[in-house]
Amino acid sequence: MDREEQAERRLTAILATTDTRDGKLWAILQLLEDAIALPAAARVAGGRVEVTHVDYGGDEVQGLIAAVSDDSGTRSLPLAEVAFLTREPGAGVVRAYADWVRGPAADPGARAATAVRPTDGPIDLAVLAVLPRTARCRRLDDGSDVVYRPSDREQLVPGTIITVTPRHRDGRLEGPITATSVDPARLGLVPPALEPVDAAVTTYALATPPAPDQLEEAALLADAGDPREARRLLLALLAEEPLLLDVHAALGDLALASLAATALAHYAVGAALGDASVPDPCDGLVPWEQASNRGYLACLYGCARALHRLGRDVDARRPLERLLALDPDDHLGASQL
């Protein structure tokens, strides 16, 4: 049994045998002091941070607190809202702790339910990561990070902005989604750079992160009849790196057969990130032969396909025409749509 597995078993034992929530949090803090190595690389609010310290101040609802730093400075956040990169020691224990904090049925009775507190009017939330029962979001009015519990998780797409009529319960935000939009700039996402490849024929390549190996694993899971686990794997990838356009496209492909509107939202995020880098009109080509372009082109094609399925053929023309202008060899067969 490796050290990570031992730590996760210790966490399970703490949750099962320690009577009070306060006692559990103190015990988990002691466990993490042995399990994690600080400073540690993590992601929060859509950006990379460095975790420098973890502590517990006695607030049972807020739980453990992480001190994180980035180019903007140092701040404190609930540890449950911090996703350690998978390569970091103790990342699995931190994820398990976060699941316990967020899970509505994970620890019944350990804390008394707080009253629902209404807020004034709808708010816009940037969806940063979709988790098993909740989502990590950022309020766009004040920049604070929140945990949002949706009534239907299928509506949530990382990289989108949702408008919610909110209320709060047990430190989490709830409420119906009334609108969804895509705007990478409002999320603070920096689009991939567009780099020249061949000046003679004016060819460009997007400087996107390489497609991860887990894409193939997700495809195998979907082919084996387990699309839920494939989706979980893909969402975890986006939680660490939101610029993986191939992953946005793969999530759209998973949803397209039965949830065309959700598929469109996934494709639209990837397409918007690419559109922010590629001028319209573009003075050259962004061809499929360049592997780093494929996620963007697949998202454009996906938008056209999803819009067609939704009966919005007029709207489908724009991404279709854009795709064929950038990749006139039509490796995806878009001209046949």
BAVOKE-236833 format. One record per residue: x, y, z of N, C-alpha, C, O in turn. Coordinates in steps of 0.1 Angstrom, whole numbers, padded with zeros to 4 digits, always signed. Layout:
% BAVOKE-236833
XYZXYZXYZXYZ/...
//
This chain:
% BAVOKE-236833
+0009-0012+0000+0000+0000+0000+0009+0012+0000+0017+0014+0009/+0007+0022-0010+0015+0033-0010+0011+0044+0000+0000+0043+0006/+0019+0054+0001+0016+0065+0011+0003+0072+0008-0004+0075+0018/+0000+0074-0005-0013+0081-0008-0025+0073-0004-0034+0078+0002/-0024+0060-0006-0036+0051-0003-0037+0050+0013-0048+0050+0018/-0025+0050+0020-0026+0049+0034-0033+0062+0040-0041+0061+0049/-0029+0073+0034-0035+0086+0039-0050+0086+0036-0058+0091+0045/-0055+0081+0025-0069+0081+0022-0076+0072+0031-0088+0074+0035/-0070+0061+0035-0076+0052+0044-0077+0058+0058-0087+0056+0065/-0067+0065+0062-0067+0072+0075-0078+0083+0075-0085+0084+0085/-0080+0089+0063-0091+0099+0063-0105+0092+0064-0113+0097+0072/-0107+0081+0058-0119+0073+0059-0122+0070+0074-0133+0070+0079/-0111+0065+0081-0112+0062+0095-0116+0073+0103-0124+0072+0112/-0110+0085+0101-0113+0097+0108-0128+0101+0107-0134+0104+0117/-0133+0100+0095-0146+0104+0092-0156+0094+0099-0167+0098+0103/-0152+0081+0100-0161+0071+0105-0161+0071+0120-0171+0067+0127/-0149+0074+0127-0148+0072+0141-0148+0084+0150-0150+0083+0162/-0145+0096+0144-0145+0108+0152-0159+0114+0153-0166+0115+0143/-0163+0117+0165-0177+0121+0168-0181+0134+0162-0191+0135+0155/-0174+0145+0165-0178+0158+0161-0172+0163+0149-0161+0158+0145/-0178+0172+0142-0172+0178+0130-0159+0186+0133-0150+0185+0126/-0160+0193+0144-0148+0200+0148-0136+0190+0151-0125+0193+0147/-0139+0179+0157-0128+0169+0160-0123+0164+0147-0111+0161+0145/-0132+0161+0137-0128+0156+0125-0119+0166+0117-0108+0162+0112/-0122+0178+0117-0114+0188+0110-0100+0189+0116-0090+0191+0109/-0099+0189+0130-0086+0189+0136-0078+0177+0132-0066+0178+0130/-0084+0165+0132-0077+0153+0129-0073+0153+0114-0062+0148+0111/-0082+0158+0105-0078+0159+0091-0066+0168+0089-0057+0166+0081/-0066+0179+0096-0055+0189+0095-0042+0182+0099-0032+0183+0092/-0042+0174+0109-0030+0167+0113-0026+0157+0103-0014+0155+0100/-0036+0150+0097-0033+0140+0086-0027+0147+0074-0017+0142+0069/-0032+0159+0070-0027+0166+0059-0012+0171+0061-0005+0171+0052/-0009+0174+0073+0005+0178+0076+0015+0167+0073+0026+0170+0069/+0010+0154+0073+0019+0143+0070+0018+0140+0055+0027+0135+0049/+0006+0142+0049+0003+0137+0036+0007+0146+0024+0011+0141+0014/+0007+0159+0027+0010+0169+0016+0023+0175+0018+0029+0175+0029/+0029+0180+0007+0042+0186+0007+0040+0201+0002+0036+0203-0009/+0043+0210+0011+0041+0224+0007+0054+0231+0005+0064+0228+0012/+0055+0241-0004+0044+0246-0013+0040+0235-0023+0048+0227-0027/+0027+0236-0027+0022+0227-0037+0015+0234-0048+0008+0244-0046/+0016+0229-0060+0009+0235-0072-0006+0231-0072-0009+0220-0069/-0015+0241-0074-0029+0238-0074-0036+0247-0084-0030+0256-0090/-0049+0245-0085-0057+0254-0094-0069+0259-0086-0075+0251-0078/-0072+0272-0087-0084+0277-0080-0089+0289-0088-0081+0297-0094/-0102+0290-0089-0108+0301-0097-0102+0302-0111-0100+0313-0116/-0100+0291-0117-0096+0291-0131-0082+0294-0133-0077+0295-0145/-0073+0295-0123-0059+0299-0125-0050+0290-0116-0055+0285-0106/-0038+0289-0120-0028+0282-0112-0024+0290-0100-0022+0302-0101/-0022+0284-0088-0018+0290-0076-0008+0281-0069-0006+0269-0073/-0001+0286-0059+0008+0278-0051+0002+0278-0037+0000+0289-0031/+0000+0266-0031-0005+0265-0017+0007+0265-0008+0016+0257-0009/+0007+0275+0001+0018+0276+0010+0015+0272+0024+0025+0270+0032/+0002+0271+0028-0001+0268+0042-0015+0263+0043-0024+0268+0035/-0018+0254+0052-0032+0249+0054-0034+0249+0069-0025+0245+0077/-0045+0255+0074-0048+0256+0088-0063+0255+0090-0071+0254+0081/-0067+0254+0103-0081+0254+0107-0083+0264+0118-0076+0264+0128/-0092+0273+0116-0095+0284+0125-0107+0282+0134-0110+0291+0142/-0113+0270+0134-0124+0267+0143-0138+0269+0137-0148+0267+0144/-0139+0274+0124-0151+0276+0118-0155+0263+0111-0149+0259+0101/-0165+0256+0117-0169+0242+0112-0175+0243+0098-0173+0233+0090/-0182+0253+0094-0188+0254+0081-0177+0257+0070-0177+0251+0060/-0168+0266+0073-0157+0270+0064-0147+0259+0063-0141+0257+0052/-0145+0252+0074-0135+0241+0073-0121+0245+0073-0117+0256+0078/-0112+0237+0067-0098+0240+0066-0096+0251+0056-0103+0253+0047/-0086+0259+0059-0083+0271+0051-0069+0269+0045-0059+0265+0052/-0068+0273+0032-0055+0272+0025-0050+0286+0022-0058+0295+0017/-0038+0289+0024-0032+0301+0020-0026+0299+0006-0017+0290+0005/-0030+0307-0004-0026+0305-0018-0019+0318-0023-0023+0329-0018/-0010+0316-0032-0004+0328-0037-0002+0326-0053-0001+0315-0058/-0003+0338-0060+0000+0338-0074+0005+0352-0077+0010+0359-0068/+0005+0356-0089+0011+0369-0093+0004+0381-0087+0010+0392-0085/-0009+0379-0083-0016+0390-0077-0014+0391-0062-0019+0401-0056/-0008+0382-0056-0005+0382-0042-0010+0370-0034-0011+0359-0041/-0012+0371-0021-0015+0359-0013-0029+0362-0007-0033+0373-0003/-0037+0351-0007-0051+0352-0001-0054+0338+0006-0047+0328+0003/-0065+0338+0013-0069+0326+0020-0082+0321+0014-0091+0330+0012/-0084+0308+0012-0096+0302+0007-0099+0289+0014-0090+0283+0020/-0112+0285+0014-0115+0272+0019-0107+0261+0011-0107+0262-0001/-0101+0252+0018-0093+0242+0011-0102+0234+0002-0097+0229-0008/-0115+0232+0005-0124+0225-0004-0125+0231-0018-0130+0225-0027/-0121+0244-0019-0122+0251-0032-0109+0251-0040-0108+0257-0050/-0099+0244-0034-0086+0243-0040-0083+0229-0046-0085+0219-0038/-0080+0228-0059-0077+0215-0065-0062+0213-0067-0056+0220-0075/-0056+0205-0058-0042+0202-0060-0040+0195-0073-0048+0186-0077/-0029+0198-0081-0026+0191-0093-0023+0177-0089-0018+0174-0079/-0027+0168-0099-0027+0153-0096-0013+0148-0093-0011+0138-0086/-0003+0155-0098+0011+0151-0095+0016+0154-0081+0026+0149-0076/+0009+0162-0073+0013+0167-0060+0010+0156-0050-0001+0150-0050/+0019+0153-0040+0016+0144-0030+0004+0148-0022+0002+0160-0018/-0005+0138-0019-0017+0141-0011-0028+0147-0019-0038+0151-0013/-0027+0148-0032-0038+0154-0040-0051+0146-0039-0062+0152-0038/-0050+0132-0038-0062+0124-0036-0068+0126-0023-0081+0126-0022/-0061+0129-0012-0066+0131+0001-0074+0144+0001-0084+0145+0007/-0068+0154-0005-0074+0168-0006-0087+0167-0013-0097+0173-0009/-0088+0159-0024-0100+0157-0032-0110+0150-0023-0122+0154-0024/-0106+0140-0016-0116+0132-0008-0121+0141+0003-0133+0140+0007/-0112+0149+0009-0117+0159+0019-0127+0168+0013-0138+0171+0019/-0125+0174+0001-0134+0183-0005-0147+0176-0008-0158+0182-0006/-0147+0163-0012-0160+0156-0015-0168+0155-0002-0180+0156-0002/-0161+0152+0009-0168+0151+0022-0174+0165+0026-0185+0165+0031/-0167+0176+0024-0172+0189+0028-0184+0192+0020-0194+0197+0025/-0184+0189+0007-0195+0193-0002-0206+0183-0002-0218+0187-0005/-0204+0171+0001-0214+0161-0001-0226+0163+0009-0224+0163+0021/-0238+0164+0003-0250+0166+0012-0253+0154+0021-0259+0156+0031/-0249+0142+0016-0252+0130+0024-0239+0124+0031-0240+0114+0037/-0228+0131+0029-0215+0125+0034-0214+0124+0049-0208+0115+0054/-0220+0134+0056-0219+0134+0070-0232+0139+0077-0232+0150+0083/-0243+0132+0075-0256+0137+0080-0255+0139+0095-0250+0131+0103/-0260+0150+0100-0261+0153+0114-0249+0159+0120-0249+0163+0132/-0237+0159+0113-0225+0164+0118-0226+0179+0120-0218+0184+0129/-0234+0186+0112-0235+0200+0115-0250+0203+0113-0257+0197+0104/-0255+0213+0120-0269+0217+0119-0271+0225+0106-0262+0233+0103/-0282+0222+0099-0284+0230+0087-0287+0245+0091-0294+0248+0100/-0281+0253+0083-0283+0268+0085-0295+0272+0077-0299+0266+0067/-0301+0283+0081-0312+0288+0074-0309+0293+0060-0297+0297+0058/-0318+0292+0051-0316+0297+0038-0316+0312+0038-0325+0318+0044/-0306+0318+0032-0305+0332+0032-0306+0338+0018-0297+0336+0010/-0317+0344+0015-0319+0350+0001-0309+0361-0001-0305+0368+0008/-0306+0363-0014-0298+0375-0018-0306+0384-0027-0317+0380-0031/-0300+0395-0029-0307+0405-0037-0305+0403-0052-0295+0407-0058/-0315+0397-0059-0315+0396-0073-0305+0386-0079-0297+0380-0071/-0306+0383-0092-0297+0373-0098-0283+0377-0098-0280+0389-0097/-0274+0368-0098-0260+0370-0099-0254+0362-0110-0259+0351-0114/-0243+0366-0116-0235+0359-0126-0224+0351-0119-0216+0356-0112/-0223+0338-0123-0212+0330-0118-0204+0324-0129-0210+0319-0139/-0191+0325-0128-0182+0318-0138-0180+0304-0133-0176+0302-0122/-0183+0294-0142-0182+0280-0138-0167+0276-0140-0163+0276-0152/-0160+0273-0129-0146+0270-0130-0144+0255-0131-0135+0250-0138/-0151+0247-0123-0149+0233-0123-0162+0226-0119-0169+0231-0110/-0166+0215-0126-0178+0208-0122-0174+0195-0115-0166+0187-0120/-0178+0193-0103-0174+0182-0094-0186+0173-0092-0197+0175-0098/-0184+0161-0085-0195+0151-0085-0209+0157-0080-0219+0152-0086/-0209+0166-0071-0222+0171-0066-0223+0186-0066-0234+0191-0064/-0212+0193-0068-0212+0207-0068-0203+0213-0079-0198+0205-0087/-0202+0226-0080-0193+0232-0089-0186+0243-0082-0191+0250-0073/-0173+0245-0086-0165+0256-0081-0168+0268-0091-0166+0267-0103/-0172+0279-0085-0176+0291-0093-0170+0303-0087-0166+0304-0076/-0170+0314-0095-0165+0327-0091-0177+0337-0093-0182+0338-0105/-0180+0344-0083-0190+0355-0085-0184+0366-0093-0173+0371-0090/-0190+0370-0104-0184+0381-0112-0187+0395-0107-0181+0405-0112/-0196+0396-0097-0198+0410-0091-0188+0414-0081-0184+0425-0080/-0183+0404-0073-0173+0408-0063-0160+0399-0064-0151+0401-0056/-0159+0390-0073-0147+0382-0074-0145+0371-0064-0135+0364-0064/-0155+0368-0055-0154+0358-0045-0156+0344-0051-0164+0343-0060/-0149+0334-0045-0151+0321-0049-0162+0314-0041-0163+0316-0029/-0171+0307-0048-0182+0300-0041-0184+0286-0045-0179+0282-0056/-0190+0278-0037-0194+0264-0040-0209+0265-0044-0217+0269-0036/-0212+0261-0056-0226+0261-0061-0231+0247-0062-0225+0238-0068/-0243+0245-0057-0249+0232-0058-0261+0233-0067-0271+0239-0064/-0260+0227-0079-0271+0228-0089-0282+0218-0087-0279+0207-0081/-0294+0221-0092-0304+0211-0092-0302+0200-0103-0306+0189-0102/-0295+0205-0114-0292+0196-0125-0278+0198-0130-0275+0209-0136/-0269+0189-0126-0255+0191-0129-0252+0191-0144-0242+0196-0148/-0261+0185-0152-0258+0184-0166-0259+0198-0173-0253+0200-0184/-0265+0208-0166-0265+0221-0172-0252+0229-0170-0250+0239-0177/-0243+0223-0162-0231+0231-0159-0220+0227-0168-0217+0215-0170/-0214+0237-0174-0203+0235-0184-0191+0244-0180-0193+0256-0179/-0179+0238-0177-0168+0247-0173-0165+0257-0184-0165+0253-0196/-0162+0269-0180-0159+0280-0189-0171+0288-0193-0170+0297-0201/-0183+0284-0188-0195+0292-0191-0198+0302-0180-0192+0301-0169/-0207+0311-0182-0212+0320-0172-0227+0317-0170-0234+0318-0180/-0230+0315-0158-0244+0312-0155-0250+0323-0147-0244+0328-0138/-0263+0326-0150-0270+0336-0141-0279+0328-0132-0287+0320-0137/-0278+0330-0119-0285+0323-0109-0293+0332-0100-0288+0343-0096/-0305+0328-0097-0313+0334-0086-0309+0327-0073-0314+0316-0071/-0300+0333-0065-0293+0325-0055-0300+0325-0041-0308+0334-0037/-0297+0315-0034-0299+0314-0019-0287+0306-0014-0280+0299-0021/-0285+0307-0001-0274+0300+0006-0279+0290+0016-0289+0293+0023/-0273+0278+0016-0276+0268+0026-0263+0261+0030-0256+0256+0021/-0260+0260+0043-0248+0253+0048-0235+0257+0041-0226+0249+0038/-0234+0270+0038-0222+0275+0033-0221+0274+0018-0211+0277+0012/-0231+0268+0011-0231+0266-0003-0242+0274-0009-0252+0277-0003/-0240+0278-0022-0249+0286-0029-0258+0276-0037-0253+0267-0044/-0271+0279-0037-0281+0271-0045-0289+0281-0053-0288+0293-0052/-0298+0276-0061-0307+0284-0069-0308+0280-0083-0298+0275-0089/-0319+0283-0090-0321+0279-0104-0312+0288-0114-0309+0299-0111/-0308+0281-0124-0300+0288-0135-0311+0294-0145-0319+0287-0150/-0310+0307-0147-0319+0314-0156-0313+0318-0169-0321+0320-0179/-0300+0317-0171-0294+0321-0183-0279+0315-0183-0273+0314-0173/-0274+0313-0195-0261+0308-0197-0254+0316-0209-0261+0318-0219/-0242+0319-0207-0234+0326-0218-0220+0322-0218-0215+0315-0209/-0213+0325-0229-0199+0322-0230-0191+0335-0233-0194+0342-0243/-0181+0338-0224-0173+0350-0226-0160+0348-0219-0159+0351-0207/-0150+0342-0226-0137+0339-0219-0131+0351-0212-0124+0349-0202/-0132+0363-0218-0126+0375-0212-0131+0378-0198-0123+0381-0189/-0144+0376-0196-0150+0379-0183-0145+0368-0173-0145+0371-0161/-0141+0357-0177-0136+0346-0168-0122+0348-0165-0116+0341-0157/-0115+0357-0172-0101+0359-0170-0092+0349-0177-0080+0348-0174/-0098+0341-0186-0090+0331-0194-0082+0338-0205-0087+0346-0212/-0069+0335-0205-0061+0340-0216-0061+0330-0227-0057+0319-0226/-0066+0335-0239-0067+0325-0250-0053+0321-0255-0043+0328-0253/-0052+0310-0262-0039+0305-0267-0034+0314-0277-0041+0320-0285/-0021+0316-0278-0014+0324-0288-0015+0318-0302-0016+0305-0303/-0016+0326-0312-0016+0321-0326-0002+0323-0332+0003+0335-0333/+0005+0312-0335+0018+0313-0339+0020+0309-0354+0014+0300-0358/+0028+0317-0362+0030+0313-0376+0038+0300-0377+0047+0298-0369/+0034+0292-0387+0040+0280-0390+0048+0280-0403+0060+0276-0403/+0042+0285-0413+0048+0286-0426+0044+0299-0433+0033+0301-0437/+0054+0308-0433+0051+0322-0439+0048+0321-0453+0041+0330-0458/+0053+0311-0460+0051+0311-0475+0036+0309-0479+0032+0314-0489/+0029+0301-0470+0015+0299-0473+0006+0305-0462-0006+0302-0461/+0012+0313-0453+0004+0319-0442-0004+0309-0434-0016+0309-0435/+0003+0300-0428-0003+0290-0420+0000+0292-0405+0011+0296-0401/-0010+0290-0396-0009+0293-0382-0012+0280-0374-0019+0271-0378/-0006+0280-0362-0010+0270-0352-0013+0276-0339-0006+0286-0335/-0023+0272-0332-0027+0277-0319-0017+0270-0309-0015+0258-0309/-0012+0278-0300-0003+0273-0289-0011+0268-0277-0011+0273-0266/-0019+0257-0280-0027+0251-0270-0020+0241-0262-0010+0235-0268/-0023+0237-0250-0017+0226-0243-0019+0213-0251-0030+0212-0258/-0010+0204-0252-0011+0192-0259-0023+0183-0254-0026+0184-0242/-0029+0176-0263-0041+0168-0259-0036+0157-0249-0026+0150-0252/-0042+0156-0237-0037+0147-0227-0040+0132-0230-0049+0129-0238/-0032+0123-0225-0034+0109-0227-0047+0104-0223-0053+0094-0228/-0053+0111-0213-0066+0106-0207-0077+0108-0217-0088+0102-0215/-0075+0115-0228-0086+0116-0238-0089+0102-0244-0100+0099-0246/-0078+0095-0247-0080+0081-0252-0087+0072-0242-0096+0064-0245/-0083+0074-0229-0090+0066-0218-0105+0069-0218-0113+0060-0216/-0108+0082-0219-0122+0086-0218-0130+0081-0230-0141+0076-0229/-0123+0081-0242-0130+0075-0254-0133+0060-0252-0143+0055-0256/-0123+0053-0246-0125+0039-0244-0136+0036-0233-0144+0027-0235/-0137+0045-0223-0148+0043-0213-0162+0046-0220-0171+0038-0218/-0162+0056-0229-0175+0059-0235-0179+0047-0245-0190+0043-0245/-0169+0041-0252-0172+0030-0261-0176+0018-0253-0184+0009-0258/-0171+0017-0241-0175+0005-0233-0188+0007-0225-0192-0002-0218/-0195+0018-0228-0208+0020-0222-0208+0027-0208-0217+0025-0201/-0197+0034-0206-0196+0041-0193-0194+0056-0196-0183+0061-0192/-0203+0063-0202-0201+0077-0205-0200+0086-0192-0194+0097-0193/-0206+0082-0181-0206+0090-0169-0192+0091-0164-0187+0101-0160/-0185+0079-0164-0171+0079-0159-0162+0087-0169-0152+0094-0165/-0165+0086-0182-0157+0093-0192-0159+0108-0190-0149+0116-0190/-0171+0112-0187-0174+0127-0184-0166+0131-0172-0161+0142-0171/-0167+0123-0161-0160+0127-0149-0145+0129-0151-0139+0138-0146/-0139+0120-0159-0125+0121-0162-0122+0134-0170-0112+0141-0167/-0130+0137-0180-0128+0149-0188-0130+0161-0180-0122+0171-0181/-0140+0162-0171-0142+0173-0163-0130+0176-0153-0127+0187-0151/-0124+0165-0148-0113+0166-0140-0101+0172-0147-0093+0180-0141/-0100+0169-0160-0089+0175-0168-0091+0190-0169-0081+0198-0168/-0103+0194-0172-0106+0209-0174-0104+0216-0160-0101+0228-0161/-0107+0209-0149-0105+0216-0136-0090+0220-0134-0087+0230-0128/-0081+0213-0140-0067+0216-0139-0062+0225-0150-0053+0233-0148/-0068+0224-0162-0064+0232-0174-0075+0235-0183-0079+0227-0191/-0081+0247-0181-0093+0251-0189-0091+0253-0204-0100+0255-0212/-0078+0254-0208-0075+0257-0222-0073+0244-0230-0069+0245-0242/-0077+0233-0225-0077+0220-0233-0089+0220-0242-0099+0214-0239/-0087+0225-0254-0098+0226-0264-0103+0212-0268-0114+0210-0271/-0093+0203-0269-0097+0189-0273-0107+0183-0263-0115+0175-0266/-0105+0187-0250-0114+0182-0239-0128+0188-0240-0138+0181-0238/-0128+0201-0243-0141+0207-0245-0149+0200-0257-0161+0198-0256/-0141+0197-0268-0147+0190-0279-0152+0176-0275-0163+0172-0279/-0144+0169-0267-0148+0155-0263-0160+0155-0254-0169+0147-0256/-0161+0165-0245-0173+0166-0237-0186+0169-0245-0196+0164-0243/-0184+0177-0256-0195+0180-0265-0199+0167-0272-0211+0165-0274/-0189+0160-0277-0192+0147-0284-0200+0138-0275-0209+0131-0279/-0196+0137-0262-0203+0128-0253-0218+0132-0251-0227+0123-0250/-0221+0145-0251-0234+0149-0249-0243+0150-0261-0255+0151-0260/-0237+0150-0273-0244+0154-0285-0256+0145-0288-0267+0150-0292/-0255+0132-0286-0266+0123-0290-0279+0126-0282-0290+0125-0288/-0278+0129-0269-0290+0130-0261-0292+0144-0256-0304+0148-0252/-0282+0152-0255-0283+0166-0249-0276+0176-0258-0265+0181-0255/-0283+0179-0269-0277+0188-0279-0274+0202-0273-0264+0208-0277/-0282+0207-0265-0280+0220-0259-0268+0220-0250-0260+0230-0250/-0266+0210-0242-0254+0209-0234-0242+0207-0242-0231+0213-0240/-0243+0199-0253-0232+0197-0262-0228+0210-0268-0216+0213-0269/-0237+0218-0272-0235+0231-0278-0227+0240-0268-0218+0247-0272/-0231+0240-0256-0224+0248-0246-0209+0244-0244-0200+0252-0244/-0206+0231-0244-0192+0226-0244-0185+0231-0256-0174+0236-0255/-0190+0228-0268-0184+0232-0280-0181+0247-0280-0171+0252-0285/-0191+0255-0276-0191+0269-0277-0179+0275-0269-0173+0285-0272/-0176+0269-0257-0165+0274-0249-0152+0272-0256-0144+0282-0257/-0150+0260-0262-0137+0258-0270-0136+0267-0282-0126+0272-0285/-0148+0269-0289-0148+0277-0301-0145+0292-0297-0138+0299-0304/-0151+0296-0286-0148+0310-0282-0134+0313-0278-0128+0323-0281/-0127+0303-0271-0113+0304-0268-0105+0305-0281-0095+0313-0282/-0108+0297-0291-0101+0298-0303-0104+0311-0311-0095+0317-0316/-0117+0315-0311-0120+0327-0318-0113+0339-0312-0110+0349-0319/-0110+0339-0299-0104+0350-0293-0089+0352-0298-0083+0362-0296/-0084+0341-0304-0070+0341-0309-0069+0343-0324-0060+0349-0329/-0079+0338-0331-0079+0337-0345-0087+0349-0351-0099+0349-0349/-0081+0359-0358-0089+0370-0363-0100+0365-0373-0099+0354-0379/-0110+0373-0374-0121+0370-0384-0124+0382-0392-0130+0392-0387/-0120+0382-0405-0114+0371-0412-0099+0370-0409-0092+0379-0404/-0094+0357-0411-0080+0354-0408-0073+0356-0422-0078+0352-0432/-0060+0361-0421-0052+0362-0433-0045+0350-0438-0037+0350-0447/-0048+0339-0431-0042+0326-0435-0050+0314-0431-0062+0315-0429/-0044+0303-0430-0051+0290-0426-0047+0286-0412-0036+0289-0407/-0056+0279-0406-0054+0272-0393-0057+0258-0395-0068+0253-0391/-0049+0250-0402-0052+0237-0407-0052+0226-0397-0046+0226-0387/-0060+0215-0400-0061+0203-0392-0048+0196-0391-0045+0190-0381/-0039+0197-0401-0026+0190-0400-0018+0194-0388-0010+0186-0383/-0020+0206-0383-0013+0211-0371-0021+0205-0359-0033+0210-0357/-0016+0196-0351-0023+0189-0341-0029+0199-0331-0040+0196-0325/-0022+0210-0328-0027+0219-0318-0039+0227-0322-0046+0233-0314/-0043+0226-0335-0055+0233-0340-0067+0224-0339-0078+0229-0341/-0065+0211-0337-0077+0202-0339-0088+0204-0329-0100+0203-0332/-0084+0208-0316-0095+0210-0307-0104+0221-0311-0116+0220-0309/-0098+0232-0315-0106+0244-0320-0114+0241-0331-0126+0244-0332/-0109+0234-0342-0116+0231-0353-0128+0221-0350-0139+0222-0355/-0125+0211-0341-0135+0202-0337-0147+0209-0330-0158+0205-0331/-0143+0219-0322-0154+0227-0315-0162+0235-0325-0174+0236-0323/-0156+0241-0335-0164+0248-0345-0173+0238-0352-0185+0241-0354/-0168+0226-0356-0176+0216-0362-0187+0212-0353-0199+0210-0357/-0184+0210-0340-0194+0206-0330-0205+0216-0329-0217+0212-0328/-0201+0229-0329-0212+0239-0328-0222+0238-0339-0234+0239-0338/-0216+0236-0352-0225+0235-0363-0234+0223-0362-0246+0223-0365/-0228+0211-0358-0236+0199-0356-0247+0201-0346-0259+0197-0348/-0244+0206-0334-0253+0208-0323-0264+0218-0328-0276+0215-0325/-0261+0229-0334-0271+0238-0338-0280+0232-0349-0292+0234-0349/-0275+0223-0357-0283+0216-0367-0293+0207-0360-0304+0206-0364/-0288+0200-0350-0297+0191-0343-0308+0198-0335-0319+0193-0333/-0305+0211-0331-0315+0219-0325-0324+0226-0334-0333+0234-0330/-0322+0224-0347-0331+0230-0357-0327+0244-0360-0335+0252-0366/-0315+0248-0357-0310+0262-0359-0300+0263-0370-0289+0266-0368/-0305+0259-0382-0296+0258-0394-0290+0271-0398-0279+0271-0403/-0298+0282-0396-0292+0295-0400-0281+0298-0391-0270+0303-0396/-0282+0296-0378-0271+0299-0369-0259+0289-0371-0248+0293-0368/-0262+0277-0376-0251+0268-0378-0242+0272-0390-0230+0267-0390/-0246+0281-0398-0238+0285-0410-0225+0292-0405-0215+0290-0411/-0226+0300-0395-0214+0308-0391-0202+0300-0387-0192+0301-0393/-0204+0290-0377-0192+0282-0374-0188+0273-0385-0176+0270-0387/-0197+0269-0394-0194+0260-0405-0186+0268-0415-0175+0263-0420/-0190+0280-0418-0182+0288-0428-0168+0292-0422-0158+0292-0430/-0168+0294-0409-0155+0297-0403-0146+0285-0404-0134+0287-0407/-0151+0274-0401-0143+0262-0401-0137+0259-0415-0125+0256-0417/-0145+0260-0425-0141+0258-0439-0131+0268-0444-0123+0265-0453/-0133+0281-0439-0123+0291-0443-0109+0288-0437-0099+0291-0443/-0109+0283-0425-0096+0281-0418-0090+0268-0422-0078+0266-0422/-0098+0258-0426-0093+0245-0430-0100+0240-0443-0109+0231-0442/-0097+0246-0454-0104+0244-0466-0103+0229-0471-0111+0225-0479/-0093+0222-0467-0092+0208-0471-0103+0199-0464-0105+0188-0468/-0110+0205-0454-0122+0199-0448-0119+0185-0443-0125+0175-0447/-0110+0184-0434-0106+0170-0428-0118+0164-0420-0118+0152-0419/-0127+0173-0415-0138+0168-0407-0150+0164-0416-0160+0159-0410/-0150+0167-0429-0162+0165-0437-0173+0174-0434-0185+0171-0436/-0170+0186-0430-0180+0196-0426-0189+0200-0437-0201+0204-0435/-0184+0200-0449-0191+0205-0461-0203+0195-0464-0212+0199-0471/-0203+0183-0458-0214+0174-0460-0226+0176-0450-0236+0169-0451/-0224+0185-0440-0234+0187-0430-0247+0193-0436-0256+0195-0429/
//
